[in-house]
Amino acid sequence: MNKADFRPTCLLATAALAAIPACHPVGPDYQRPVTAAPEVFRGQAQPQEHSLAETDWWTIYNDPVLQELIREGLTSNFDTRIAVARVEQARELAAQARSLYYPTVNYQGAITGGRNDFAGTPVLNNGVQGGTGFGIIGAAWELDVWGRIRRLNEQALAEYLATEEAKNAVMITVLAEIATAYFQLLELDLEREIAIRTEQSFADSLKLFTQRLKGGAGSRLETSRAEASLASVAARVPDIERLITLKENEISVLLGKTPGPIKRGTRLTEQTMPPEVPAGIPSQLLERRPDLREAEQRLRAANAAVGVAQADFFPRIGLTTYFGKVSSSLGDLLDPVSTAWSAGGNLLGPIFTGGQLEAQLAQRKAEWDAARLGYQKTALVALREVSDGLTDRDKLELVRAEQERSVRAFSESVEVSMKRYSAGKASYFEVLEAQQQLFPAENTLAQVRFSQLATIVRLYKALGGGWNPSEKAEGLPPVGIFSSSLP
């Protein structure tokens, strides 16, 4: 082919290659599945424009010690660090898929010399001694006519974004686990204080009964019952201390460090809760909750995989070329005659695969269907978790008010019974009964207070809060250290 013929052909080929990316890739385009989201959450009186999830976590959990623990956990927790490593893995996989858009260029060279030799293979040639050498640069490029490479890139990008959302979900989980464990630790501290105070109260009763017994005004039954009650409460103290140590160990592991004591801040009875807990609009969950966003990216990747399987039914078209030097004599490599080059195309497509391609396509479609159902299930669970949190918050507030009234009444009962017993107007049984009823009532109130705080944690997590703050509070580490993007 002369130069006059070569130029029009080159221009035509260039125009054809430029038009290839404009071809629509085979396979279905992604569409978000329809989810049955109500207008308001169950437990919500009316639609609310704003959501608790829009509030920064350091505002929700305003205990300085808890804030420090959460900061440490977000940077040192092993689950978080593993999630970050997985994001990096997915990012590099996406970069590998992106490389398919470009041609691969490689080099090759060899020099051989010998006798009765041809290209490194022993061949009888009458004892001729000589050598060969070559050096070439080659390139190959698959033309994305059917969109197979584009679908592979779509799949890899979706899987990468899914790992990003999985990392965000891990961050929310770590944040919630640290906050819940910390509040439970404060509850155990309060239960220990109640047990010690109750132990002292029973000890005072035993002392009083013993004095009356020595004075002849009491009986051994009184002192025995009082001693039994004292021992029962005293046994509770080391058991609570055991639970405190276990909880401290749990928090230490969440912080990514060896088990040890955990610093306390604000007491359980002094912890504050948000005055209002708006839930926002149910449809906002699809855009905010990381697990929902992850499930959607998994579905997007499965959708793209269907397109890849469909593209495998079509032939793959490629271009190959090389340029270099080849010579049977090492000294002739610089001679223009030794120049070698080639340019061509190739076509590879299936004719008969025994049903393999059909089965692969059916498999990808089944995976897409499973991903779609998983996404819809995740959305349904999210709606339930928000509704549960709203209901718990409203009802536990009523429970706490009644339990506080119960504790006040039992406290007054203990005080009155002691005065009546000292004045000889009541029996020992009345005193012990009042004390025995006060102890569990105070413990129940402590547990209700913890449940209220834990409900806010669960509701904040259910609404998708805490993983993507728009502003950073002073002194807080940049949560964005976990974010990454394609190069």
Helices and strands as residue ranges (DSSP letters): H 3-19, G 20-22, G 52-54, H 57-60, H 64-76, H 78-98, G 99-101, E 104-115, E 117-118, E 121-122, E 129-143, H 148-214, H 220-254, G 268-270, G 282-284, H 285-288, H 290-311, E 316-327, G 330-332, G 336-338, E 339-348, H 356-422, H 428-462, G 479-482
